[in-house]
Amino acid sequence: MNLKLYNSLSSKKENFRPLSNKRVKTYGCGPTVYNDPHIGNFRTFVFYDLLNRVLKMNGYNTVTAVNITDIDDKIIDRVNQENSSLKEITSKYELSFKEISHSLKILPNNHNPRATEYVDEMIEFIQTLIEKNFAYEIDGNVFFDIESYPKYGKFVNIDDELQVEDNELSKKNVNDFTLWKAKKDSDGNIFWNSQWGKGRPGWHTECAVMIKTLFKGQLDIHCGGIDLKFPHHENESAQIEAIQGHNLSNYWLHAEHLNMDDEKMSKSLGNFVDVNSLIKKHGSSVVRLFLLSAHYRTKVSFSYKKLDECKKMIEKIERFAQNFDLHDIENIELKFSSQHHSFINSLNDDLNTAEAIGVFFSFLSEINKKIANNSLNDSDKEKTLIFLKLFNSIFDIIDFDNLESKETPVEVQDLVNSRQEARKNLDWKMSDILRDKIESLGWHVEDTADGQKLIQKK
Ligand SMILES: [Zn+2]
């Protein structure tokens, strides 16, 4: 099946067709770096990574950008609260974003542009909008004039009641949005000089100009969280499309929220779960699998029970993988059979990870049955290694090298031997006591047709 993606422009799944043959350009709105990100933010960032990996699986070369928003009201508030500097705050949280991304196996992006590095281009861009009569200046603020751009409203009906920003500033139309914000007293020394006076660019202009500069204003896929669809993506695309006369992106993909008790998880609501402590406590693979386990367009509620289920799934895959010689798994050539194709088809059906995981686990059960009745042949073994590699090329939650290098400590092996003896004597009580002891030393023991199998707990 060819790759199909749900495009927010048409509200339909569409066959994906890139602008150029094998090269795909994507942009995702990145973090505003003013405090530690929560797990909900990372649902979006892991979704970008999923898209990137599925594009690669389909043979595309990707050029990806996820920006760093390092100019924003929230950052300035934080600088004031902490009596710190813009650079100090933003560097700290940009580093934190990158460290967590690395830990969650998010592939590095080709570009992580910072808004502060494009301010000259932003000023030039806003000036062009004014000259072309798409923007106007009042009291040092510059606004986009939505009446001047009849295509405004690709994501919403603008006759509906829309969310209004910066309404305290005088502007012609309530829905006109800010391109340049005049300096306020509370901005302190955070400002740039422009022909309209001291101030700074607005968020929507930041993304638009970074895309214009890095990708000449033309993307294959633009993605973001669903809450960015309006007004951010509407405004981001309106200003750039008004200037260039063609669209900014052919596909717009939006990921749903991660909820906490049926409410969107957010810093402002104070109901967020800190991603760093989750990773420390549960391991990055468990957190990554949790974020990928539901389809990206479904609302998901955070729960520790779900994290626990993901942990068990990983342990199950690891126990399964230990039945095979994983020495050269990275060098295996990916030749696909029908079961592999079902997995690929699920991912190509608008990145349906939930279904793909289901396909993978039914394959595991099938092979486990063959292991149990000793009917596993060489072709099954080869198919399994290919599937493990294919699965990990997307989900990336199994460390094959580490699986092999784990040596059983003598203490644990002695307990396993005693348990073997107890089981031979049908002493089930002793067998259970020994299992508990093994568990308390951090190992899980499973009874299989081939005897006891050990796996180190996460
Ligand atoms: Zn953006």
Residues whose N, C-alpha, C, O or C-beta is under 5 A from the ligand:
A	BS01	ZN	C29 C207
